[in-house]
Amino acid sequence: MKIRHKLVILLVVLLVTLNSVIAFLIYKRRRQEFIREVREKAKLIAVELETTRNYLASSLKASKIGITEQTKLFIPAVSGY
């Protein structure tokens, strides 16, 4: 093989490797951004659920219905986050 052919093959291998590394880094960054957005949305949903739970509990107490086993099913449970 001529030196020119070897250099072209080496250059192609280097470019493919560089392209693969860049693609992996882009994938890794996008994945982190996606996970961050999902966590933020999950926190917002948890806050809304907690607000709804507190509102329903206070409404039941204000109407003097009280929280029993039957009314407990209407109040959503929110786990800690």
Steps between C-alpha positions, in 0.01 A plus 500: 500500500609849436552742782216714366252210533616433854456866591152509350399188693647643820318829444170320441543296818581814698199687362264211572637471853466874559146496363410211732643678804313821418175309443540325836564829681193658338290197599628517857420872530151464353428209731601708803280789383207264448541346846527847655176612330317184608610551860386865496160403360466220755572747781238740363244221482582394857454858621165525321389169648600610846310827456194309381524259792523784751208681336281191508594424859424855612171500306395179668590638841323831430184323394521291817489177303823378650748260356380142528594183318244587231615859445867408528485351150424842350817660636802420283805371680825682428830338582806703591730606219 
